[in-house]
Amino acid sequence: MEGKLCLTNMACMVFEGGAMHAITETQWQSQEFAPKRWNYFKDVLIRRFGTKVYKVGVNAGFDCPNRDGTKGFGGCAYCSQEGSLSPHQDPKAAVAEQMEKGKAFVKRRYNAEKYIAYFQAFTNTYAPVETLRERFEPAIGGEDCVGLSVATRPDCVNEDNIGYLAELAERLPYFTLELGLQSVYQNRLDWVNRQETVQDYVNAMELLNKHNVKVITHVILGFPGESLQEMEDTVRLADRMGTLGIKLQMLHVIKRTKLAFLYNKEPFKLMDMEEYLDTVIHMIERLRPKVEIHRITGETDSRDLVAPEWTNQKGIFFKRFDEEMEKRNTWQGRCV
């Protein structure tokens, strides 16, 4: 039997090989994640590759079944018509050219030495395998590129493409698939027009686990009327399904989206920074220590943001998060 049970503010119990052991704050700090109290993805990459590694976003011209009419039109309510684009991306440029521009940008801004090609915009497995090869392979050449991360929908992971995805996972030093779970409650998914089900995520995870393809799961926190327990249910499903990492994102509203139309027509409650801070800490405490935390909040340019205004203050939120974890004397996995 393996697992953990939180008993006090200072320790939680770990079951390994039939024996029960307590993890205290001191033991947490002695683990490889120190000095942080959470397993931050950027630190994971430094430990693994010995230098700063940054993602370089690529738009390879993929579409989405929720945009082209296969499942729906217009996409998810929170998605812009440009998809998830990094500010330095040029969708009209070839993949190799986008990589070179992106590498120059992150080296200049973050002093990065190695890179992960990140196919980010729309659904990047929504094409025949031959097309995936044509678009992925030019991005992963060169000694300074350590791997590939591919964002997609759970319903676009299938028996047709799993072989190539498994090949990439075996061949590259780093390879992950990023899947949008968002919520385990179907009514939330329907509200944002996801046009897929929670079972789609479960099915995709089972197939990917079978073929040893690592997954980063995207979760949205703070749907209107959503309780803390409902948000926790979503995070726990991702953890239970064996996700390697997680991206936590508060529901926010950006311009030129269906969500903006709904919000402008009838504004709904969105969390303020302190509410969201409490929520994220609650979730981090309930994730296994080995789960990589890829995001605790996103950041939207103020020119594109409708609400809430504080979500363009990523640096301030990160500082508050680290300070509050220290103040509360808590850490990732304390209450698993």
Order of alpha helices (4+ residues) and beta strands (2+ residues): beta-beta-beta-alpha-alpha-beta-alpha-beta-alpha-beta-alpha-beta-alpha-alpha-beta-alpha-beta-beta-alpha-alpha-beta-beta-alpha
